[in-house]
Amino acid sequence: QVQLQESGPGLVKPSQTLSLTCTVSGGSITTDSYYWSWIRQPPGKGLEWIGYIAYSGSIYYSPSLKSRTSISRDTSKNQFTLQLSSVTPEDTAVYYCARGDAATMGSINRKTYDYWGQGTQVTVSS
């Protein structure tokens, strides 16, 4: 059973960088054909796909967030991370990590992912 767990600060000040880590257990982030996504849901709004890192290490970002987003991984710890710079209150959301395949690029359909983390609330406020 694959499990994903998000971790990171729950409160970030405006203009700072949001940093989150997703720790994966029960499976390797380098296993062929799997893509590891970051997705968020602002209060009262729908899901927004942020980007993913492939089993190969290739990275793809949402065009709308690309200029502020960095996704990386630590294969020795079986973790992947999200950094979102220059945050504003509009970046307040529940942030999720999830596993899927290549077709999940841009996907906001929960059913296209086979495993999700429980989500972590991040609030941007001074």
Protein Blocks (a to p, Z undefined) as FASTA:
>chain_A
ZZdddeddfbdcehiacddddddehiafkbghiacddddddehiacddfbdcdfkopacd
dfklmmmgccdddfknopacdddehiafklgccdddddddfklgoiacfklpcbdcebja
ddddZZ
